[in-house]
Amino acid sequence: MNPEARVKIKTIWISLLLLLGFLFLDRVLFPIALFEFPNELEWDTSPWYNFLHKQRNIRFEKGEKGILVAGSSVALYSAYPQQITDEVRTSNIKDGEKFRAE
């Protein structure tokens, strides 16, 4: 094998290893580092992080249907998830008793 072919193969291997390392960091380590710790931020400090954290940590029961209320911090004060849950459950919506808002 000539030296140029060795350099090309070595370059391909290094590129592949760097790509795999980046994918490992992006898909495995960063989500653990970002979302496994408790969220103690207020909603107005980092709304995108808070939304992603809330979205990842919401767990609905098997027979339960979920509603995720999203909006600005001002909208959150005017949309109470418990009131939405109560309103949907007492309405005539099909399977309304299975809904829960977060």
C-alpha positions in Angstrom: 0.0 0.0 0.0 1.5 3.4 -1.0 1.9 6.2 1.5 -1.0 8.3 0.0 -3.5 5.5 0.5 -2.3 5.1 4.2 -2.9 8.8 4.8 -6.3 8.6 3.2 -7.3 5.6 5.3 -5.9 7.2 8.5 -7.9 10.4 7.7 -11.1 8.4 7.2 -10.6 6.5 10.5 -9.8 9.7 12.4 -12.9 11.4 10.9 -15.1 8.5 11.7 -13.8 8.3 15.3 -14.4 12.1 15.8 -17.9 11.8 14.4 -18.7 8.8 16.7 -17.2 10.7 19.6 -19.3 13.7 18.9 -22.5 11.6 18.5 -21.7 9.9 21.8 -21.3 13.2 23.6 -24.4 14.7 22.0 -26.8 11.8 22.5 -25.5 10.2 25.7 -23.5 12.5 27.9 -25.1 15.9 27.3 -28.7 14.8 28.0 -27.5 13.2 31.3 -25.6 16.3 32.3 -28.5 18.6 31.4 -31.6 16.8 32.5 -30.8 14.4 35.3 -30.2 17.1 37.9 -33.2 18.8 39.6 -34.5 21.9 37.9 -34.2 24.8 40.3 -34.5 27.6 37.7 -37.4 30.0 37.6 -39.5 30.0 34.4 -38.4 33.4 33.3 -34.6 32.7 33.5 -34.4 30.0 30.9 -37.8 29.2 29.3 -36.5 26.8 26.7 -34.6 24.7 29.2 -37.5 24.7 31.6 -39.9 23.6 28.8 -37.6 20.8 27.7 -37.0 19.7 31.3 -40.8 19.6 32.0 -41.5 17.8 28.8 -39.0 15.1 29.5 -40.1 14.5 33.1 -43.9 14.4 32.6 -45.2 10.9 33.2 -48.8 10.1 32.5 -50.5 6.9 33.5 -51.2 4.2 31.0 -54.9 5.0 30.6 -54.4 8.7 31.0 -54.3 11.3 28.2 -52.0 14.3 28.8 -52.2 18.0 27.9 -49.0 20.0 28.1 -49.8 23.7 28.5 -47.1 25.8 26.9 -46.8 29.6 26.7 -44.9 32.5 28.1 -44.4 32.9 31.9 -47.3 35.5 31.8 -49.6 33.0 30.1 -48.7 30.4 32.7 -50.2 32.6 35.4 -53.5 32.8 33.4 -53.7 29.1 32.5 -53.9 26.9 35.5 -53.3 23.2 34.7 -55.6 22.0 37.5 -58.5 24.2 36.3 -58.0 22.9 32.8 -58.0 19.3 34.1 -61.2 19.9 36.1 -62.9 21.6 33.1 -62.1 18.8 30.7 -63.1 16.1 33.1 -66.5 17.7 33.9 -67.3 18.4 30.2 -69.0 16.1 27.8 -65.7 15.3 25.9 -65.3 11.6 25.1 -62.9 10.1 27.6 -62.7 13.4 29.4 -62.1 11.8 32.8 -58.8 10.4 31.5 -57.2 13.8 30.7 -54.7 15.6 32.9 -53.0 18.9 32.2 -49.5 19.8 33.2 
